[in-house]
Structures are given as C-alpha cells and as structure tokens.
C-alpha cells in the first residue's frame, strides 16, 4: 500500500476501532459481546494452530531424544564402570584366595618342621649382584632377617638369604648354578650335595657311589652347623633319574625340586631353627596312587646298549671256548 493521505486515515481508523473493542471487552467481563467473535476466530484459526503444532512437535521430539540419548550414554558409562569394578573385585578375590592358600601351606610346612619364620612377599625377580637366579623380598634386618638364613615356601626349599637391607633382602634361589645345599635321602639317610643347574632341576651327588636310590625317592636338607645357612628337614625334591656310572667316587642323581622357582610369591625366612631335627616329618604325604614297588632308574640308553653288547660278546667267547674243548665236542 502506498503512503497516501487515505491510507494514513484508514490506519488511524483501524487502531481506534481496536482500542474501542479492547475497552468494551475489558469493561464487559465474562458476558463480553466479543465472545462470539472469539469462538468464530477459534473455529477458523484452530486447525491452523494444530497444523503448526504438528509441524513443530517432531523438532521438539528430536531435541528431547538428543537430551535423553545423553542421559542414556551416562547410564551406559556408569554401568560399564560398575562392571569393570565387579570384574576387578572378582579378580582380586581370586588372587586373595590364592595367597591365602599359599600362606596356609607355608604355615603348615613351618609347623611340621617347628621352624620360626617371618613371612615375606617376593617383590622383584632378576639378576642381582652377579647372581643369575635371585629374588627380592619385602623383609629385612628390621624384621630379624640376616644373611645365610634358609628361605622356604609351602612346597619346600626356595633358597638362602645373601644380602640384607633394612626393609628388603636378596635371596639366592636353589636352582642357581652357584647354589649348593647338603641333602639326605628319605629312609636310607644317604648324604649328598645338591647343585643348581639354572633350570627346574638339581644335580645331587651322593657320597656313597653304591647307594641304593631309585626314581621317586625324596630328599630333604641335611642342615648346617649352627643351622646356617640351612636348617635340617626342609623338603628339597624327588629323584627323576639315576646315573649308574661305575668307578666314580660319588653317584649323581637328578632331582626335581618341590618349589617352582618361576612362580614364587609368598615365602618364609627361617629366623628360628627347630630344637630337634625333624628328619622326614616335613615331607608331603605320599600320593595314594603311587606304585610302592621300586621304579627302574633312567639309565642312559647308550650305556645299556654297551652293556648288552658286552654280554653278547662274553656269550660268544664262552661258546667258542666250549667248541674248542674236546670234552665238549664229545
């Protein structure tokens, strides 16, 4: 519409009419003559408002969905954290159960031998001070530990203390090549010396080269003067093979130790030796399914073959001698 005198007069007239209607409506209260006009306007504009609302609702719903997705994400994150905590608790519970079993076994071994011990945890494994097989434990001089003390666990001999600090100590393991401990065979009392080999076996030299020994025989520590570095009666291991070499002043057997040196966790340092030698009392019970009959030793095959060849040669010699004997020919 162009800005003319007539348009300005029309605008002033419409504004005046609007003010007049508003004044009449306010003064009339509930019985306003404009109610009919309102109802007519509602009938006309109601469908339009509904259409507009229906067009706006998807947008509002989308906004609400976005907000709810954030809440769902937070709930999922909380659930994942709770699941992780539960898994950690289950793992920790299993770990605690394992350690409790180790402690019970250690106390059982110490009680059977009447060893006064201080419990310790292995906190480091590795080379130390030039030794190949050592561990560090979390007890030291402040706990009564000193050098050349026996270290054991629930299975048997672990090693001996080599160096001591205020709160930690270094233990030389029994499988170290520089390790040596006196041993005694169960039952026969045969004495020998076990030496580490750097793996999970020990070589034991028996002082009696004619000692009766077989696979499955068991050994304990012989003990040392003043019980240092080794107290008597600590389980060492079982014989797995016997060297039947003749003519040597000693006899060598291979022993599988009871302690697993790559799985050490809870150990005990013997700070008080037993009053009496426990002998074989600390050895574990013999399994019921073990065959009590003597087992053949693991004699090297080459030596057995050589012996068989010598027996055959002796037989041939005897046969030839009999053939040359006139009395035999007759």
Buried (B, 14 or more C-beta within 10 A) or exposed (E): EEEEEEEEEEEEEEEEEEEEBEEEBEEEEEEBEEEEEEEEEEEEEEEEEEEEEEEEEEEEEEEEEEEEEEEEEEEEEEEEEEEEEEEEEEEEEEEEEEEEEBBEBBBEBBEBBBBBBBBBBBEEBEEBEEBBBBBBBBBBBEBEBEBBBBBBBBBBBBBBBBBBEEEBBBBBBBBBBEBBBBBBBBEEEBBBBBBBBEEEBBBBBBEBBEBEBEBBBBBBBBBBEEBBBBBBBBBBBBBBBBBBEEEEEBBBBBBEBBBEBEEBBBBBBBBBBBEEBBBBEBBBEEEEEEEEEEBEBBBEEEEEEEEEEEEEEEEEEEEEEEEEEEEEEE
